[in-house]
């Protein structure tokens, strides 16, 4: 009887600790992109000081922050997790680029990304496919999209694929598309 009560308590604890589904969780879990991969993504997109870099599902803000710090580009990070957006703002201030970047709690599927010249993604292929119509409709010709690890599906092959081994020893694939 005691053992059964313990199991019931365990199941209750597990049920209470389950995350609440949000829009960002349905697109991909938050996993921070390693710094060397961030650098490589920005290099692949040929980011410069005239760019506006949007990171969809920005997490702790490291990609827009790196774009601002390294290239002087403006950056916008969107995420549905307000705690991560607060962390991104704190990180931007600590990096001294808070005047170049903006972080917003926003559903990326409903966002206006038309000011972007570069969009970065670390979302699942199925999520990228859901974003594709919005991206192709809103982005201007010449805008670049860089995805870490996941393609846009079989019917939109990348213009360029960059495969390398990260500083951690992981095999990494980056995909680049240019809007025409």
N, CA and C atoms as an extended XYZ file, in Angstrom:
540
Properties=species:S:1:pos:R:3:atomname:S:1:resname:S:1:resid:I:1 pbc="F F F"
N         0.815       -1.187        0.000 N   UNK     1
C         0.000        0.000        0.000 CA  UNK     1
C         0.862        1.255        0.000 C   UNK     1
N         1.915        1.276        0.819 N   UNK     2
C         2.814        2.420        0.899 CA  UNK     2
C         3.527        2.616       -0.436 C   UNK     2
N         3.952        1.493       -1.046 N   UNK     3
C         4.634        1.571       -2.330 CA  UNK     3
C         3.713        2.175       -3.385 C   UNK     3
N         2.470        1.779       -3.408 N   UNK     4
C         1.507        2.306       -4.363 CA  UNK     4
C         1.287        3.795       -4.140 C   UNK     4
N         1.196        4.209       -2.894 N   UNK     5
C         1.015        5.625       -2.592 CA  UNK     5
C         2.226        6.418       -3.071 C   UNK     5
N         3.433        5.870       -2.917 N   UNK     6
C         4.645        6.542       -3.386 CA  UNK     6
C         4.643        6.709       -4.888 C   UNK     6
N         4.200        5.669       -5.596 N   UNK     7
C         4.122        5.762       -7.049 CA  UNK     7
C         3.090        6.790       -7.484 C   UNK     7
N         1.975        6.831       -6.798 N   UNK     8
C         0.957        7.819       -7.120 CA  UNK     8
C         1.515        9.213       -6.929 C   UNK     8
N         2.245        9.421       -5.828 N   UNK     9
C         2.875       10.711       -5.580 CA  UNK     9
C         3.894       11.057       -6.652 C   UNK     9
N         4.638       10.052       -7.102 N   UNK    10
C         5.620       10.273       -8.154 CA  UNK    10
C         4.935       10.694       -9.445 C   UNK    10
N         3.831       10.009       -9.801 N   UNK    11
C         3.110       10.374      -11.011 CA  UNK    11
C         2.524       11.774      -10.897 C   UNK    11
N         2.054       12.135       -9.743 N   UNK    12
C         1.528       13.482       -9.532 CA  UNK    12
C         2.644       14.512       -9.712 C   UNK    12
N         3.832       14.222       -9.180 N   UNK    13
C         4.971       15.117       -9.316 CA  UNK    13
C         5.369       15.252      -10.780 C   UNK    13
N         5.406       14.150      -11.511 N   UNK    14
C         5.750       14.188      -12.923 CA  UNK    14
C         4.715       15.019      -13.684 C   UNK    14
N         3.456       14.837      -13.393 N   UNK    15
C         2.414       15.584      -14.076 CA  UNK    15
C         2.550       17.075      -13.812 C   UNK    15
N         2.873       17.466      -12.593 N   UNK    16
C         3.024       18.871      -12.242 CA  UNK    16
C         4.248       19.473      -12.924 C   UNK    16
N         5.297       18.688      -13.111 N   UNK    17
C         6.554       19.200      -13.657 CA  UNK    17
C         6.604       19.202      -15.178 C   UNK    17
N         5.582       18.724      -15.855 N   UNK    18
C         5.588       18.725      -17.309 CA  UNK    18
C         5.507       20.163      -17.814 C   UNK    18
N         6.315       20.528      -18.835 N   UNK    19
C         6.264       21.888      -19.352 CA  UNK    19
C         4.937       22.163      -20.041 C   UNK    19
N         4.523       23.408      -19.998 N   UNK    20
C         3.330       23.835      -20.696 CA  UNK    20
C         3.727       24.104      -22.136 C   UNK    20
N         2.974       23.590      -23.066 N   UNK    21
C         3.305       23.781      -24.478 CA  UNK    21
C         3.113       25.233      -24.865 C   UNK    21
N         4.093       25.790      -25.559 N   UNK    22
C         4.001       27.141      -26.095 CA  UNK    22
C         4.339       27.082      -27.568 C   UNK    22
N         4.172       28.199      -28.242 N   UNK    23
C         4.467       28.236      -29.677 CA  UNK    23
C         5.925       27.882      -29.949 C   UNK    23
N         6.859       28.398      -29.113 N   UNK    24
C         8.270       28.119      -29.371 CA  UNK    24
C         8.591       26.656      -29.133 C   UNK    24
N         7.947       26.033      -28.139 N   UNK    25
C         8.205       24.620      -27.888 CA  UNK    25
C         7.666       23.774      -29.022 C   UNK    25
N         6.621       24.219      -29.675 N   UNK    26
C         6.097       23.442      -30.779 CA  UNK    26
C         6.997       23.569      -32.009 C   UNK    26
N         7.817       24.614      -32.070 N   UNK    27
C         8.747       24.773      -33.187 CA  UNK    27
C        10.073       24.070      -32.920 C   UNK    27
N        10.549       24.128      -31.686 N   UNK    28
C        11.794       23.461      -31.291 CA  UNK    28
C        12.064       23.765      -29.827 C   UNK    28
N        12.754       22.873      -29.145 N   UNK    29
C        13.156       23.171      -27.771 CA  UNK    29
C        14.302       24.178      -27.800 C   UNK    29
N        14.505       24.914      -26.711 N   UNK    30
C        15.637       25.835      -26.648 CA  UNK    30
C        16.909       25.047      -26.384 C   UNK    30
N        17.815       25.130      -27.336 N   UNK    31
C        19.170       24.593      -27.193 CA  UNK    31
C        20.077       25.691      -27.719 C   UNK    31
N        20.967       26.181      -26.876 N   UNK    32
C        21.832       27.285      -27.278 CA  UNK    32
C        22.785       26.853      -28.384 C   UNK    32
N        22.926       27.689      -29.382 N   UNK    33
C        23.882       27.447      -30.459 CA  UNK    33
C        25.279       27.756      -29.924 C   UNK    33
N        26.219       26.829      -30.074 N   UNK    34
C        27.587       27.095      -29.605 CA  UNK    34
C        28.183       28.331      -30.290 C   UNK    34
N        29.029       29.058      -29.572 N   UNK    35
C        29.594       30.316      -30.060 CA  UNK    35
C        30.289       30.169      -31.418 C   UNK    35
N        31.066       29.107      -31.609 N   UNK    36
C        31.763       28.958      -32.891 CA  UNK    36
C        30.782       28.696      -34.034 C   UNK    36
N        29.653       28.085      -33.736 N   UNK    37
C        28.627       27.857      -34.757 CA  UNK    37
C        27.931       29.179      -35.078 C   UNK    37
N        27.694       30.005      -34.056 N   UNK    38
C        27.128       31.343      -34.271 CA  UNK    38
C        28.027       32.124      -35.229 C   UNK    38
N        29.323       32.130      -34.955 N   UNK    39
C        30.275       32.847      -35.812 CA  UNK    39
C        30.205       32.348      -37.250 C   UNK    39
N        30.152       31.054      -37.399 N   UNK    40
C        30.127       30.454      -38.743 CA  UNK    40
C        28.817       30.793      -39.463 C   UNK    40
N        27.696       30.825      -38.735 N   UNK    41
C        26.407       31.196      -39.335 CA  UNK    41
C        26.463       32.624      -39.876 C   UNK    41
N        27.008       33.524      -39.078 N   UNK    42
C        27.076       34.924      -39.485 CA  UNK    42
C        28.040       35.120      -40.658 C   UNK    42
N        29.128       34.368      -40.664 N   UNK    43
C        30.071       34.423      -41.787 CA  UNK    43
C        29.424       33.869      -43.057 C   UNK    43
N        28.694       32.766      -42.932 N   UNK    44
C        28.024       32.167      -44.087 CA  UNK    44
C        27.040       33.147      -44.713 C   UNK    44
N        26.334       33.904      -43.881 N   UNK    45
C        25.366       34.896      -44.363 CA  UNK    45
C        26.046       36.179      -44.840 C   UNK    45
N        27.363       36.282      -44.624 N   UNK    46
C        28.128       37.483      -44.989 CA  UNK    46
C        27.517       38.732      -44.354 C   UNK    46
N        27.257       38.642      -43.038 N   UNK    47
C        26.671       39.758      -42.288 CA  UNK    47
C        27.642       40.930      -42.296 C   UNK    47
N        27.079       42.132      -42.430 N   UNK    48
C        27.865       43.364      -42.351 CA  UNK    48
C        27.073       44.417      -41.590 C   UNK    48
N        27.680       45.579      -41.416 N   UNK    49
C        27.067       46.620      -40.583 CA  UNK    49
C        25.757       47.168      -41.148 C   UNK    49
N        25.468       46.920      -42.410 N   UNK    50
C        24.216       47.381      -43.011 CA  UNK    50
C        23.063       46.395      -42.816 C   UNK    50
N        23.348       45.237      -42.245 N   UNK    51
C        22.326       44.200      -42.099 CA  UNK    51
C        21.458       44.393      -40.863 C   UNK    51
N        20.251       43.834      -40.976 N   UNK    52
C        19.334       43.694      -39.842 CA  UNK    52
C        19.118       42.190      -39.701 C   UNK    52
N        19.642       41.634      -38.615 N   UNK    53
C        19.631       40.189      -38.386 CA  UNK    53
C        18.480       39.842      -37.444 C   UNK    53
N        17.546       39.040      -37.926 N   UNK    54
C        16.438       38.546      -37.107 CA  UNK    54
C        16.749       37.106      -36.716 C   UNK    54
N        16.639       36.802      -35.446 N   UNK    55
C        16.812       35.429      -34.967 CA  UNK    55
C        15.466       34.953      -34.451 C   UNK    55
N        14.885       33.974      -35.138 N   UNK    56
C        13.554       33.476      -34.790 CA  UNK    56
C        13.694       32.312      -33.822 C   UNK    56
N        13.219       32.523      -32.587 N   UNK    57
C        13.454       31.580      -31.502 CA  UNK    57
C        14.826       31.876      -30.912 C   UNK    57
N        15.027       33.122      -30.516 N   UNK    58
C        16.364       33.640      -30.189 CA  UNK    58
C        16.954       33.145      -28.879 C   UNK    58
N        16.144       32.557      -28.009 N   UNK    59
C        16.690       32.063      -26.747 CA  UNK    59
C        17.398       33.150      -25.967 C   UNK    59
N        18.681       32.941      -25.668 N   UNK    60
C        19.439       33.897      -24.843 CA  UNK    60
C        20.001       35.070      -25.637 C   UNK    60
N        19.693       35.145      -26.919 N   UNK    61
C        20.049       36.310      -27.728 CA  UNK    61
C        21.430       36.298      -28.340 C   UNK    61
N        22.117       35.190      -28.246 N   UNK    62
C        23.528       35.182      -28.662 CA  UNK    62
C        23.773       35.508      -30.132 C   UNK    62
N        22.855       35.171      -31.028 N   UNK    63
C        23.103       35.444      -32.447 CA  UNK    63
C        22.963       36.933      -32.758 C   UNK    63
N        21.857       37.607      -32.404 N   UNK    64
C        21.803       39.058      -32.649 CA  UNK    64
C        22.912       39.823      -31.908 C   UNK    64
N        23.247       39.377      -30.716 N   UNK    65
C        24.314       40.030      -29.952 CA  UNK    65
C        25.649       39.895      -30.678 C   UNK    65
N        25.961       38.706      -31.168 N   UNK    66
C        27.213       38.497      -31.902 CA  UNK    66
C        27.229       39.308      -33.194 C   UNK    66
N        26.092       39.394      -33.889 N   UNK    67
C        26.022       40.181      -35.126 CA  UNK    67
C        26.302       41.653      -34.842 C   UNK    67
N        25.766       42.148      -33.738 N   UNK    68
C        25.981       43.547      -33.363 CA  UNK    68
C        27.421       43.782      -32.914 C   UNK    68
N        27.921       42.898      -32.081 N   UNK    69
C        29.257       43.072      -31.512 CA  UNK    69
C        30.364       42.900      -32.553 C   UNK    69
N        30.234       41.891      -33.392 N   UNK    70
C        31.283       41.573      -34.368 CA  UNK    70
C        31.195       42.431      -35.627 C   UNK    70
N        29.985       42.688      -36.113 N   UNK    71
C        29.816       43.340      -37.407 CA  UNK    71
C        29.176       44.728      -37.334 C   UNK    71
N        28.672       45.109      -36.168 N   UNK    72
C        27.981       46.388      -36.053 CA  UNK    72
C        26.590       46.364      -36.646 C   UNK    72
N        26.073       45.160      -36.931 N   UNK    73
C        24.732       45.012      -37.503 CA  UNK    73
C        23.679       45.247      -36.425 C   UNK    73
N        22.503       45.618      -36.865 N   UNK    74
C        21.370       45.678      -35.941 CA  UNK    74
C        20.762       44.285      -35.848 C   UNK    74
N        20.186       43.972      -34.693 N   UNK    75
C        19.620       42.646      -34.509 CA  UNK    75
C        18.286       42.688      -33.802 C   UNK    75
N        17.450       41.711      -34.124 N   UNK    76
C        16.150       41.542      -33.475 CA  UNK    76
C        16.004       40.068      -33.131 C   UNK    76
N        15.685       39.795      -31.886 N   UNK    77
C        15.445       38.428      -31.447 CA  UNK    77
C        14.010       38.258      -31.017 C   UNK    77
N        13.374       37.207      -31.498 N   UNK    78
C        11.983       36.909      -31.150 CA  UNK    78
C        11.907       35.552      -30.480 C   UNK    78
N        11.146       35.488      -29.397 N   UNK    79
C        10.937       34.234      -28.694 CA  UNK    79
C         9.640       34.361      -27.910 C   UNK    79
N         8.993       33.249      -27.617 N   UNK    80
C         7.764       33.291      -26.828 CA  UNK    80
C         8.038       33.150      -25.335 C   UNK    80
N         9.273       32.877      -24.973 N   UNK    81
C         9.640       32.676      -23.572 CA  UNK    81
C        10.137       33.994      -22.978 C   UNK    81
N         9.337       34.604      -22.123 N   UNK    82
C         9.688       35.912      -21.555 CA  UNK    82
C        10.939       35.850      -20.682 C   UNK    82
N        11.190       34.721      -20.049 N   UNK    83
C        12.401       34.576      -19.231 CA  UNK    83
C        13.636       34.624      -20.119 C   UNK    83
N        13.597       33.955      -21.259 N   UNK    84
C        14.723       33.991      -22.195 CA  UNK    84
C        14.895       35.384      -22.792 C   UNK    84
N        13.801       36.077      -23.066 N   UNK    85
C        13.901       37.444      -23.602 CA  UNK    85
C        14.560       38.357      -22.565 C   UNK    85
N        14.204       38.215      -21.308 N   UNK    86
C        14.861       38.999      -20.248 CA  UNK    86
C        16.345       38.697      -20.186 C   UNK    86
N        16.698       37.421      -20.286 N   UNK    87
C        18.106       37.023      -20.286 CA  UNK    87
C        18.825       37.617      -21.492 C   UNK    87
N        18.199       37.591      -22.669 N   UNK    88
C        18.804       38.158      -23.880 CA  UNK    88
C        19.073       39.646      -23.701 C   UNK    88
N        18.129       40.357      -23.111 N   UNK    89
C        18.318       41.803      -22.877 CA  UNK    89
C        19.470       42.050      -21.911 C   UNK    89
N        19.553       41.239      -20.883 N   UNK    90
C        20.664       41.342      -19.924 CA  UNK    90
C        21.992       41.054      -20.619 C   UNK    90
N        22.024       40.023      -21.449 N   UNK    91
C        23.241       39.662      -22.184 CA  UNK    91
C        23.662       40.769      -23.145 C   UNK    91
N        22.686       41.403      -23.800 N   UNK    92
C        22.998       42.497      -24.731 CA  UNK    92
C        23.607       43.682      -23.984 C   UNK    92
N        23.048       44.010      -22.828 N   UNK    93
C        23.594       45.112      -22.026 CA  UNK    93
C        25.013       44.787      -21.575 C   UNK    93
N        25.234       43.554      -21.134 N   UNK    94
C        26.564       43.139      -20.682 CA  UNK    94
C        27.582       43.183      -21.825 C   UNK    94
N        27.124       42.926      -23.053 N   UNK    95
C        28.012       42.954      -24.223 CA  UNK    95
C        28.180       44.368      -24.782 C   UNK    95
N        27.416       45.311      -24.240 N   UNK    96
C        27.515       46.695      -24.691 CA  UNK    96
C        26.860       46.974      -26.029 C   UNK    96
N        25.898       46.132      -26.430 N   UNK    97
C        25.249       46.313      -27.734 CA  UNK    97
C        23.740       46.502      -27.615 C   UNK    97
N        23.261       46.830      -26.418 N   UNK    98
C        21.816       46.937      -26.215 CA  UNK    98
C        21.170       48.021      -27.077 C   UNK    98
N        21.937       48.965      -27.583 N   UNK    99
C        21.369       49.988      -28.475 CA  UNK    99
C        21.227       49.481      -29.918 C   UNK    99
N        21.903       48.380      -30.221 N   UNK   100
C        21.838       47.820      -31.575 CA  UNK   100
C        20.860       46.659      -31.697 C   UNK   100
N        20.412       46.109      -30.569 N   UNK   101
C        19.551       44.926      -30.623 CA  UNK   101
C        18.241       45.161      -29.875 C   UNK   101
N        17.234       44.435      -30.298 N   UNK   102
C        15.917       44.503      -29.673 CA  UNK   102
C        15.428       43.067      -29.505 C   UNK   102
N        14.919       42.761      -28.330 N   UNK   103
C        14.394       41.421      -28.064 CA  UNK   103
C        12.935       41.541      -27.679 C   UNK   103
N        12.097       40.715      -28.319 N   UNK   104
C        10.653       40.816      -28.111 CA  UNK   104
C        10.030       39.450      -27.867 C   UNK   104
N         9.066       39.437      -26.960 N   UNK   105
C         8.237       38.248      -26.765 CA  UNK   105
C         7.211       38.272      -27.892 C   UNK   105
N         7.343       37.320      -28.811 N   UNK   106
C         6.485       37.333      -29.985 CA  UNK   106
C         6.449       35.940      -30.613 C   UNK   106
N         5.318       35.577      -31.144 N   UNK   107
C         5.152       34.322      -31.874 CA  UNK   107
C         5.781       34.495      -33.251 C   UNK   107
N         6.826       33.746      -33.541 N   UNK   108
C         7.544       33.925      -34.808 CA  UNK   108
C         6.668       33.599      -36.018 C   UNK   108
N         5.657       32.777      -35.842 N   UNK   109
C         4.770       32.441      -36.958 CA  UNK   109
C         3.871       33.603      -37.358 C   UNK   109
N         3.736       34.591      -36.462 N   UNK   110
C         2.876       35.750      -36.726 CA  UNK   110
C         3.681       37.035      -36.846 C   UNK   110
N         4.978       36.943      -36.831 N   UNK   111
C         5.839       38.121      -36.780 CA  UNK   111
C         5.985       38.800      -38.137 C   UNK   111
N         6.261       40.101      -38.080 N   UNK   112
C         6.642       40.861      -39.265 CA  UNK   112
C         8.165       40.858      -39.321 C   UNK   112
N         8.724       40.113      -40.253 N   UNK   113
C        10.178       40.034      -40.395 CA  UNK   113
C        10.653       40.789      -41.641 C   UNK   113
N         9.777       41.591      -42.234 N   UNK   114
C        10.112       42.278      -43.487 CA  UNK   114
C        11.331       43.198      -43.385 C   UNK   114
N        11.668       43.769      -42.219 N   UNK   115
C        12.894       44.578      -42.162 CA  UNK   115
C        14.185       43.761      -42.213 C   UNK   115
N        14.100       42.460      -42.049 N   UNK   116
C        15.297       41.615      -41.968 CA  UNK   116
C        16.011       41.518      -43.313 C   UNK   116
N        17.339       41.565      -43.236 N   UNK   117
C        18.172       41.235      -44.398 CA  UNK   117
C        18.804       39.860      -44.196 C   UNK   117
N        18.838       39.412      -42.937 N   UNK   118
C        19.320       38.080      -42.576 CA  UNK   118
C        18.374       37.511      -41.534 C   UNK   118
N        17.977       36.256      -41.712 N   UNK   119
C        17.175       35.547      -40.714 CA  UNK   119
C        17.954       34.307      -40.309 C   UNK   119
N        18.092       34.107      -38.993 N   UNK   120
C        18.760       32.900      -38.500 CA  UNK   120
C        17.748       32.012      -37.796 C   UNK   120
N        17.961       30.702      -37.939 N   UNK   121
C        17.046       29.703      -37.402 CA  UNK   121
C        17.824       28.554      -36.778 C   UNK   121
N        17.309       28.051      -35.679 N   UNK   122
C        17.748       26.763      -35.133 CA  UNK   122
C        16.474       26.071      -34.686 C   UNK   122
N        15.659       25.751      -35.697 N   UNK   123
C        14.351       25.142      -35.493 CA  UNK   123
C        14.315       23.822      -36.260 C   UNK   123
N        13.339       23.014      -35.975 N   UNK   124
C        13.183       21.739      -36.669 CA  UNK   124
C        12.809       21.957      -38.132 C   UNK   124
N        13.112       20.998      -38.992 N   UNK   125
C        12.759       21.101      -40.410 CA  UNK   125
C        11.268       21.365      -40.574 C   UNK   125
N        10.437       20.675      -39.825 N   UNK   126
C         8.987       20.885      -39.939 CA  UNK   126
C         8.610       22.316      -39.559 C   UNK   126
N         9.316       22.901      -38.618 N   UNK   127
C         9.068       24.291      -38.227 CA  UNK   127
C         9.540       25.241      -39.318 C   UNK   127
N        10.722       24.975      -39.874 N   UNK   128
C        11.225       25.791      -40.978 CA  UNK   128
C        10.243       25.767      -42.144 C   UNK   128
N         9.673       24.595      -42.419 N   UNK   129
C         8.694       24.483      -43.501 CA  UNK   129
C         7.452       25.321      -43.214 C   UNK   129
N         7.051       25.387      -41.952 N   UNK   130
C         5.901       26.219      -41.570 CA  UNK   130
C         6.212       27.708      -41.734 C   UNK   130
N         7.470       28.094      -41.511 N   UNK   131
C         7.884       29.491      -41.640 CA  UNK   131
C         8.123       29.910      -43.089 C   UNK   131
N         8.418       28.956      -43.933 N   UNK   132
C         8.824       29.256      -45.304 CA  UNK   132
C         7.878       30.190      -46.051 C   UNK   132
N         6.561       29.966      -46.055 N   UNK   133
C         5.681       30.888      -46.792 CA  UNK   133
C         5.784       32.328      -46.282 C   UNK   133
N         5.864       32.497      -44.973 N   UNK   134
C         5.987       33.831      -44.397 CA  UNK   134
C         7.309       34.470      -44.814 C   UNK   134
N         8.395       33.693      -44.739 N   UNK   135
C         9.709       34.229      -45.080 CA  UNK   135
C         9.781       34.625      -46.549 C   UNK   135
N         9.293       33.773      -47.435 N   UNK   136
C         9.369       34.085      -48.864 CA  UNK   136
C         8.436       35.234      -49.245 C   UNK   136
N         7.368       35.420      -48.503 N   UNK   137
C         6.434       36.510      -48.761 CA  UNK   137
C         6.976       37.844      -48.234 C   UNK   137
N         7.592       37.821      -47.039 N   UNK   138
C         7.982       39.071      -46.391 CA  UNK   138
C         9.390       39.558      -46.722 C   UNK   138
N        10.317       38.643      -46.950 N   UNK   139
C        11.702       39.059      -47.149 CA  UNK   139
C        11.929       39.581      -48.565 C   UNK   139
N        12.782       40.588      -48.652 N   UNK   140
C        13.096       41.204      -49.940 CA  UNK   140
C        14.162       40.386      -50.669 C   UNK   140
N        14.204       40.495      -52.004 N   UNK   141
C        15.262       39.817      -52.747 CA  UNK   141
C        16.644       40.200      -52.204 C   UNK   141
N        17.484       39.203      -52.084 N   UNK   142
C        18.822       39.411      -51.533 CA  UNK   142
C        18.931       39.070      -50.055 C   UNK   142
N        17.786       38.983      -49.360 N   UNK   143
C        17.818       38.595      -47.942 CA  UNK   143
C        18.306       37.155      -47.836 C   UNK   143
N        19.030       36.885      -46.760 N   UNK   144
C        19.589       35.554      -46.559 CA  UNK   144
C        18.958       34.891      -45.342 C   UNK   144
N        18.782       33.586      -45.439 N   UNK   145
C        18.278       32.764      -44.338 CA  UNK   145
C        19.343       31.726      -44.049 C   UNK   145
N        19.743       31.626      -42.780 N   UNK   146
C        20.721       30.622      -42.367 CA  UNK   146
C        20.077       29.758      -41.300 C   UNK   146
N        20.121       28.456      -41.508 N   UNK   147
C        19.567       27.516      -40.540 CA  UNK   147
C        20.669       26.604      -40.009 C   UNK   147
N        20.688       26.469      -38.705 N   UNK   148
C        21.615       25.558      -38.027 CA  UNK   148
C        20.944       24.190      -37.954 C   UNK   148
N        21.521       23.219      -38.619 N   UNK   149
C        21.190       21.794      -38.511 CA  UNK   149
C        19.962       21.321      -39.285 C   UNK   149
N        19.025       22.202      -39.594 N   UNK   150
C        17.773       21.730      -40.195 CA  UNK   150
C        17.472       22.457      -41.496 C   UNK   150
N        17.045       21.692      -42.501 N   UNK   151
C        16.740       22.240      -43.822 CA  UNK   151
C        15.345       22.860      -43.839 C   UNK   151
N        14.936       23.286      -45.040 N   UNK   152
C        13.583       23.813      -45.272 CA  UNK   152
C        12.716       22.758      -45.949 C   UNK   152
N        13.185       21.530      -45.950 N   UNK   153
C        12.444       20.458      -46.601 CA  UNK   153
C        13.030       20.139      -47.964 C   UNK   153
N        12.582       19.033      -48.506 N   UNK   154
C        13.150       18.526      -49.770 CA  UNK   154
C        12.845       19.401      -50.967 C   UNK   154
N        11.731       20.135      -50.927 N   UNK   155
C        11.359       20.905      -52.112 CA  UNK   155
C        11.947       22.316      -52.138 C   UNK   155
N        12.794       22.673      -51.152 N   UNK   156
C        13.520       23.946      -51.216 CA  UNK   156
C        14.964       23.706      -50.800 C   UNK   156
N        15.767       23.185      -51.724 N   UNK   157
C        17.169       22.914      -51.372 CA  UNK   157
C        17.915       24.212      -51.092 C   UNK   157
N        18.862       24.132      -50.197 N   UNK   158
C        19.675       25.294      -49.836 CA  UNK   158
C        20.543       25.711      -51.018 C   UNK   158
N        20.845       27.004      -51.076 N   UNK   159
C        21.774       27.518      -52.078 CA  UNK   159
C        23.204       27.109      -51.738 C   UNK   159
N        23.455       26.960      -50.455 N   UNK   160
C        24.787       26.555      -50.001 CA  UNK   160
C        24.636       25.753      -48.714 C   UNK   160
N        25.455       24.719      -48.565 N   UNK   161
C        25.490       23.898      -47.355 CA  UNK   161
C        26.926       23.916      -46.846 C   UNK   161
N        27.080       24.206      -45.568 N   UNK   162
C        28.395       24.269      -44.931 CA  UNK   162
C        28.449       23.195      -43.847 C   UNK   162
N        29.323       22.212      -44.021 N   UNK   163
C        29.483       21.145      -43.029 CA  UNK   163
C        30.876       21.243      -42.423 C   UNK   163
N        30.941       21.146      -41.095 N   UNK   164
C        32.218       21.266      -40.401 CA  UNK   164
C        32.111       20.597      -39.038 C   UNK   164
N        33.245       20.478      -38.363 N   UNK   165
C        33.284       19.948      -37.006 CA  UNK   165
C        33.461       21.128      -36.060 C   UNK   165
N        32.546       21.245      -35.102 N   UNK   166
C        32.576       22.377      -34.163 CA  UNK   166
C        33.710       22.214      -33.157 C   UNK   166
N        33.930       23.258      -32.387 N   UNK   167
C        34.960       23.238      -31.346 CA  UNK   167
C        34.700       22.123      -30.332 C   UNK   167
N        33.431       21.747      -30.144 N   UNK   168
C        33.082       20.667      -29.216 CA  UNK   168
C        33.254       19.289      -29.842 C   UNK   168
N        33.569       19.253      -31.132 N   UNK   169
C        33.726       17.978      -31.822 CA  UNK   169
C        32.458       17.470      -32.485 C   UNK   169
N        31.407       18.301      -32.524 N   UNK   170
C        30.151       17.911      -33.162 CA  UNK   170
C        30.219       18.158      -34.664 C   UNK   170
N        29.629       17.259      -35.432 N   UNK   171
C        29.467       17.494      -36.860 CA  UNK   171
C        28.282       18.435      -37.038 C   UNK   171
N        28.514       19.554      -37.697 N   UNK   172
C        27.506       20.602      -37.826 CA  UNK   172
C        27.209       20.832      -39.301 C   UNK   172
N        25.935       21.034      -39.604 N   UNK   173
C        25.521       21.418      -40.950 CA  UNK   173
C        24.763       22.735      -40.862 C   UNK   173
N        25.168       23.684      -41.697 N   UNK   174
C        24.469       24.963      -41.828 CA  UNK   174
C        23.918       25.056      -43.241 C   UNK   174
N        22.732       25.643      -43.372 N   UNK   175
C        22.073       25.801      -44.662 CA  UNK   175
C        21.881       27.294      -44.934 C   UNK   175
N        22.107       27.692      -46.162 N   UNK   176
C        21.931       29.095      -46.560 CA  UNK   176
C        21.018       29.173      -47.783 C   UNK   176
N        20.020       30.047      -47.692 N   UNK   177
C        19.147       30.371      -48.822 CA  UNK   177
C        19.207       31.871      -49.045 C   UNK   177
N        19.149       32.281      -50.290 N   UNK   178
C        19.059       33.705      -50.616 CA  UNK   178
C        17.735       33.914      -51.332 C   UNK   178
N        16.966       34.882      -50.864 N   UNK   179
C        15.664       35.176      -51.462 CA  UNK   179
C        15.884       35.825      -52.834 C   UNK   179
N        15.171       35.330      -53.806 N   UNK   180
C        15.289       35.872      -55.174 CA  UNK   180
C        14.030       36.606      -55.568 C   UNK   180
